[in-house]
């Protein structure tokens, strides 16, 4: 059963900068049972760097549990809490890097909250951090890890997957007027153009030629739904709508070109392009999209173990699914390119492994 956990994290430096270390503890929110501990001496660093390192380690320890539906982070670092909550700007370059790293782990978890607490309420993590600082001051390489984080492999390298995978054919919808104009198209609902309808037919023929497709899932937005219907009709299947496969909500940027947004919000656009936790005005961040798309993926995998499934969606959700399969950082979202009516493929195995088999295949449009 999924459960709620508390992460208490701390870090410090004797000298600022000086011998530094961090500590974090994961507890069951209901019982207070300690589920994991992690601490490390990190050599010479500042207080803020050590505090962020403690947060990241605590989040990863919570993620390693594998059955968590909410994480409540509690720290006595006002700076880290306010920056992670998005209420304070991150000005120092080193802190920006660490915040992005922390945000990437947050994006992998269903729900995360941040609360500032008094130092005396953070005594467990503080004790671990001090042990780590003592080791750093002695020049020792010291790490403490208990619970799920200790059981996880130190290096997440490749290993041959086992079992029969669920193969997802990730299809981007056909052309719309907004896509022709190069405009941001989020949760608005433009229909397919005549070209888009022809692309949907070509996709249907390609999917039929690949064989073995047992189901068609789609975003509820019309451009994706109509593409999915064309494919499902050709395959003799029903269409299953999954709300969480919708495109990112681009808020006030909906319908604008990149150049128009650059003129209107150059600073915010720059932040958005470098940080998956930043959203367009009145819109949705890529980190938020990742959380719901991950849930949608899990629903598809649970419903179709060992089968081949067509998933019709949009640029951002498909990029997210490829990123998750690659176990890549959020920055890969900005480096993938997907054409209209393209097919990508990711296979997920019962043991948790994944393989990306194709990206942006448009051979059927030739």
C-alpha positions in Angstrom: 0.0 0.0 0.0 1.3 3.5 -0.9 2.1 5.6 2.1 3.0 9.1 3.2 6.5 9.7 4.5 8.4 12.6 6.1 11.9 13.5 5.0 14.0 15.5 7.5 17.2 16.8 6.1 20.1 19.0 7.2 23.6 19.9 6.2 26.4 22.1 7.5 29.9 23.3 7.2 32.5 24.2 9.8 33.9 27.3 8.3 31.4 28.1 5.6 33.1 27.0 3.5 34.9 24.3 5.4 34.6 20.6 6.3 31.0 19.8 5.3 28.4 17.0 5.5 24.8 16.3 5.3 22.2 14.0 6.9 18.7 12.9 6.1 16.1 10.6 7.6 12.9 9.2 6.1 10.1 8.3 8.5 6.6 6.9 8.1 4.3 9.9 8.6 1.7 7.9 10.6 3.9 5.9 13.0 7.2 7.8 13.0 9.1 4.6 12.2 12.5 5.3 10.7 12.5 3.8 7.2 15.9 5.1 6.0 18.9 7.2 7.0 21.6 8.6 4.8 24.6 10.9 5.6 27.9 11.7 4.0 30.9 13.9 4.5 31.4 15.9 1.3 34.8 17.6 1.9 35.0 21.4 1.7 31.7 23.1 0.9 29.4 25.8 2.1 26.4 25.4 4.5 23.9 25.9 1.6 25.5 23.4 -0.6 25.5 20.8 2.2 21.9 21.6 3.0 20.8 21.0 -0.6 22.9 17.8 -0.7 21.0 16.6 2.3 17.7 17.4 0.7 18.6 15.6 -2.5 19.8 12.5 -0.6 16.6 12.5 1.5 14.4 12.7 -1.6 16.3 9.9 -3.2 16.0 7.8 -0.1 12.2 8.3 -0.1 12.0 7.5 -3.8 14.0 4.2 -3.2 11.1 3.0 -1.0 9.0 2.6 -4.1 5.6 2.7 -2.5 5.2 6.4 -1.5 2.3 8.6 -2.5 3.4 11.7 -0.6 6.6 13.1 0.8 6.6 15.9 3.4 10.0 17.5 3.5 10.9 19.3 6.7 14.1 21.3 7.0 15.4 24.1 9.3 17.0 25.8 6.2 14.7 28.6 5.4 16.6 29.3 2.2 16.3 25.8 0.8 12.6 25.5 1.7 11.6 28.8 0.2 13.6 28.2 -3.0 12.2 24.8 -3.5 8.7 26.1 -2.8 9.3 28.7 -5.5 8.8 31.7 -3.3 12.4 32.8 -3.3 14.6 33.3 -6.4 17.8 31.3 -6.8 20.5 33.7 -7.6 23.8 31.8 -7.0 24.8 29.6 -9.9 25.8 26.7 -7.7 22.4 26.8 -5.9 20.6 26.8 -9.3 22.3 23.6 -10.2 21.5 22.0 -6.9 17.9 23.2 -7.0 17.5 21.7 -10.5 18.9 18.4 -9.3 16.5 18.4 -6.4 13.5 19.4 -8.6 14.4 16.4 -10.9 13.9 14.0 -8.0 10.7 15.8 -6.9 9.4 15.3 -10.4 9.7 11.5 -10.0 7.6 11.5 -6.8 3.8 11.8 -6.8 3.5 14.7 -4.3 6.1 16.7 -2.4 5.6 19.5 0.2 8.2 21.7 1.9 7.9 23.0 5.4 10.4 25.1 7.4 10.8 23.9 11.0 12.9 25.0 14.0 16.3 23.4 14.4 15.3 21.6 17.6 12.7 19.7 15.6 15.3 18.6 13.1 17.6 16.9 15.7 17.8 13.5 14.0 19.0 14.9 10.6 21.2 17.4 12.5 22.9 14.6 14.4 23.6 12.7 11.2 25.0 15.9 9.5 27.3 16.5 12.4 28.7 13.0 12.3 29.3 13.6 8.6 31.0 17.0 9.3 33.2 15.3 11.9 34.3 12.8 9.3 35.0 15.5 6.8 37.1 17.4 9.3 39.2 14.3 9.8 39.7 14.0 6.1 37.7 10.7 5.9 35.5 9.5 3.2 32.4 8.6 5.2 29.0 7.5 4.2 26.1 6.2 6.3 23.1 4.5 4.6 20.3 2.4 6.1 16.9 1.1 4.9 15.9 1.0 1.2 18.6 3.5 0.2 21.3 1.0 1.5 19.7 -1.8 -0.4 19.6 0.1 -3.7 22.6 -0.5 -6.0 25.3 2.2 -5.7 25.5 2.5 -9.4 22.4 2.4 -11.5 24.0 0.8 -14.6 22.5 -1.1 -17.4 21.6 -4.7 -16.9 19.7 -7.1 -19.3 16.0 -6.7 -18.7 13.9 -9.8 -18.0 10.4 -10.8 -18.9 8.1 -9.8 -21.7 7.8 -6.1 -22.1 4.8 -3.9 -22.6 5.6 -2.0 -25.8 4.2 1.5 -26.2 4.0 3.0 -29.7 4.1 6.7 -28.8 2.3 8.6 -31.6 2.2 12.4 -31.9 -1.0 13.6 -33.4 -1.4 15.0 -36.9 -1.1 18.6 -38.2 -3.3 21.5 -36.9 -3.3 25.2 -37.9 -1.4 26.1 -34.8 1.4 23.6 -35.6 1.6 24.9 -39.1 2.2 28.4 -37.7 4.7 27.2 -35.1 2.5 28.4 -32.2 2.4 26.9 -28.7 -0.5 24.5 -28.6 -1.3 23.2 -25.2 -4.8 22.4 -23.8 -6.5 24.4 -26.5 -8.4 22.2 -28.9 -7.7 22.9 -32.6 -8.9 20.2 -35.0 -6.7 18.4 -37.5 -6.2 20.1 -40.9 -6.8 18.1 -44.1 -3.1 17.3 -44.0 -3.5 16.1 -40.4 -6.3 13.8 -41.4 -4.2 12.3 -44.1 -1.3 11.8 -41.6 -3.7 10.0 -39.3 -4.6 7.6 -42.1 -0.9 7.0 -42.8 -0.3 6.3 -39.1 -3.2 3.8 -39.1 -1.6 1.9 -42.0 1.8 1.9 -40.3 0.5 0.7 -37.0 -1.4 -2.1 -38.8 1.8 -3.1 -40.6 3.7 -3.4 -37.4 1.2 -5.9 -36.1 0.3 -7.1 -32.6 -1.4 -3.9 -31.4 -4.0 -4.8 -28.8 -5.2 -1.4 -27.5 -5.3 2.3 -28.4 -5.1 5.0 -25.7 -5.3 8.7 -26.3 -5.2 12.2 -24.9 -8.7 13.7 -24.7 -7.8 16.7 -26.9 -9.4 16.6 -30.3 -6.3 16.6 -32.4 -5.0 13.5 -30.6 -8.4 11.8 -30.2 -9.2 12.1 -34.0 -5.8 10.7 -34.8 -6.4 7.8 -32.4 -9.9 7.0 -33.8 -8.4 6.7 -37.3 -5.8 4.3 -36.0 -8.2 2.3 -33.9 -10.7 1.9 -36.8 -7.9 0.5 -39.0 -6.9 -1.9 -36.2 -10.5 -2.9 -35.2 -10.0 -1.6 -31.7 -11.8 0.7 -29.3 -10.3 4.0 -28.2 -9.5 4.5 -24.5 -9.3 8.1 -23.3 -6.7 9.0 -20.6 -7.0 12.5 -19.3 -3.4 12.6 -18.0 -2.0 12.2 -21.5 -3.1 15.8 -22.5 -0.5 18.3 -23.5 1.1 20.7 -21.1 -1.0 23.7 -20.2 1.0 26.7 -21.6 -1.2 29.2 -19.9 -0.8 32.8 -21.2 1.7 31.5 -23.9 -1.0 29.5 -25.6 -1.2 30.4 -29.3 2.0 32.5 -29.3 5.1 31.8 -31.3 8.5 31.4 -29.7 9.5 34.8 -31.0 6.4 36.4 -29.5 7.1 34.9 -26.1 10.7 36.0 -26.3 9.6 39.6 -26.8 6.9 39.4 -24.1 8.6 37.3 -21.3 12.4 37.0 -22.2 13.5 36.4 -18.6 10.8 33.8 -17.8 11.3 32.1 -21.1 15.0 31.7 -20.3 14.1 30.2 -16.9 11.5 27.9 -18.4 14.0 26.5 -21.0 16.4 25.6 -18.2 14.3 24.4 -15.4 11.5 21.8 -15.6 9.9 23.2 -12.4 9.2 26.6 -14.0 5.8 27.1 -15.6 4.4 29.6 -18.2 2.2 32.3 -16.7 -1.0 30.7 -15.5 0.3 27.4 -16.9 1.8 24.1 -16.0 5.5 23.1 -15.4 7.1 20.2 -17.1 7.7 18.7 -13.7 3.9 18.7 -13.1 3.3 17.1 -16.5 5.9 14.4 -15.6 4.0 13.5 -12.5 0.7 12.9 -14.3 2.2 11.3 -17.4 4.0 8.9 -15.1 0.7 7.9 -13.6 -0.9 7.5 -17.0 2.0 5.3 -18.1 1.6 3.1 -15.0 -2.1 2.8 -15.8 -1.4 1.6 -19.3 1.3 -0.9 -18.2 -1.0 -2.3 -15.5 -3.8 -2.8 -18.0 -1.7 -4.4 -20.8 1.2 -6.5 -19.4 3.3 -7.9 -22.2 1.2 -6.3 -25.0 1.8 -3.7 -27.7 -0.2 -0.5 -27.2 -0.6 2.6 -29.3 -0.5 5.8 -27.2 -1.6 9.0 -29.0 -0.5 12.1 -27.3 1.5 15.4 -27.8 5.1 16.6 -27.8 5.6 17.1 -24.1 4.0 13.9 -22.8 5.8 11.8 -25.4 9.1 13.4 -24.5 8.4 12.7 -20.9 7.7 9.0 -21.6 11.0 8.7 -23.5 12.9 10.5 -20.8 11.5 8.1 -18.2 12.4 5.1 -20.3 16.0 6.5 -20.8 16.2 7.4 -17.0 17.6 10.7 -18.3 17.6 14.1 -16.6 14.8 16.7 -17.3 17.2 18.6 -19.6 16.7 15.9 -22.2 13.2 17.3 -22.8 14.7 20.3 -24.5 17.0 18.1 -26.7 14.4 15.7 -28.2 12.6 16.6 -31.5 9.3 15.1 -32.5 7.7 15.6 -35.9 3.9 15.7 -36.3 2.5 12.2 -36.8 5.7 10.6 -35.7 6.1 7.3 -34.0 8.5 6.6 -31.1 8.6 3.4 -29.1 9.5 2.5 -25.5 9.3 -0.9 -24.0 8.9 -1.4 -20.3 9.8 -4.7 -18.6 8.3 -6.4 -15.5 11.5 -6.0 -13.6 11.4 -2.2 -14.0 13.9 -2.0 -16.9 13.1 -0.1 -20.1 14.4 0.2 -23.6 13.8 2.9 -26.3 13.4 1.2 -29.6 12.7 4.2 -32.0 12.4 8.0 -31.8 10.6 10.3 -34.3 10.0 7.6 -37.0 8.2 9.3 -39.9 8.9 6.7 -42.6 5.1 6.3 -43.2 4.9 10.0 -44.2 7.3 9.6 -47.1 
